[in-house]
Amino acid sequence: MKKSFSIFWILYMLFFAIPFPMILYYSINYSEEVYSTDRLSSPVLSLILLGISIMLWAILLVRYFKKWVLATFRLKEDLNNIQKRGLLKEARVVSAVKTGAIVDHNTEYDVVFSFENLVGTPIQEKMILVDTKPGLHRYVAGNKLKIRVDQELKSFPYITVDGAAIHYNTKKIILAILVWLLFVVFVVGYYIFSYNFENGGTGWRFLQFWHPLVLCPIILLSYGFLLALIYNRLEGNPKNINELKYRGIQTDAKLIRATQTGMLINDQPQVKFEFEFQDLHGKTQHASLKKVISLLKVHITQQPSIRIFYLKENPQIIAFADDFKTP
């Protein structure tokens, strides 16, 4: 359900980033005379817009190549580094569910581990693992095994099973490269199509700010910022949410006040929580956070206390302990 939901929203956002601007542009600009001179940009402006467009698409293509292709190679390097220098800890398998995928004739599992973070607070983490030694029955709920934890928290995932062999998923790499190449072909092809269909002997003067060649990459680039804003600021997650999880101390905080900010996200209220709690040194700390609360969980605003994570070095940085629970 979660996977299909994610795919739906990815397709939904892509529609408003690429097809929708194209539909609007061509339906508006080509409902009358195609090459009316009042729609043409000046030669200088058209060259500026062309340069901006090429630069934006290049940034997108490089970013997607890093995310879709290079990230796989970087992941293997990061996990190998954790194997060499990571902190050795004991973990317990909470659950292990088959994903349905078979990698090199071995079963792939979605495994949830329970272990103590870098300051001794119990946390959970999820990893996709391939069981290369099924006879050992390592990934069975309740079993204990050794893991390595990245103390520097450089890149996710921050843990790996001690002694695990790191392999590339060749099929996924090839698929990622093919998808990226198709995207490159689409972008280059759209430049060629636009020029041949729209230039009318005026070169690139048909380019305007709202042309899809300029507007689409702006929308795609803005998605990253908007998603970060929604999931971090509006949801109440601080920028260093991973540091909180791996270096945070868990405690029960007294709820002093919970007030709605007046902002609604998907008809769900954003609430400002104000807390009071004792840190490790017995000092009383006051901290607050804003979080979007589901209508099904609005009762937590009436609770006398809520379990939170806080940073020892900066107790003002907090998060709900429930935010770190692995589904």
Buried (B, 14 or more C-beta within 10 A) or exposed (E): EEEEEEEEEEEEBBEEBBEBBBEEBEEEBEEEEEBEEEEBBEEEBBBEBBEBBBEBBEEBBEEBBEEBBEBBEEBEEBBEBBBEEBEEBEBBBBBBEEBEBEBEEBBBBBBBBBBEBBEEBEBBBBBEBBBBEEEEEBBEEEEEBEBBBBBEBEBEBBBBBBEBEEEEBEEBBEEBEEEBEEBEEEBEEBBEEBBEEBBEEBBBBBBBEEBBBBBBBBBBBEBEEEEEEEEEEBBBBBEBBBBBBBBBBBBBBBBEEBEEEEEEEEEBBBBBBBBBBBBEEEEEBEBEBBBBBEEEEBEBBEEEEBEBBBBEEEBEBBBBBEBBEEE
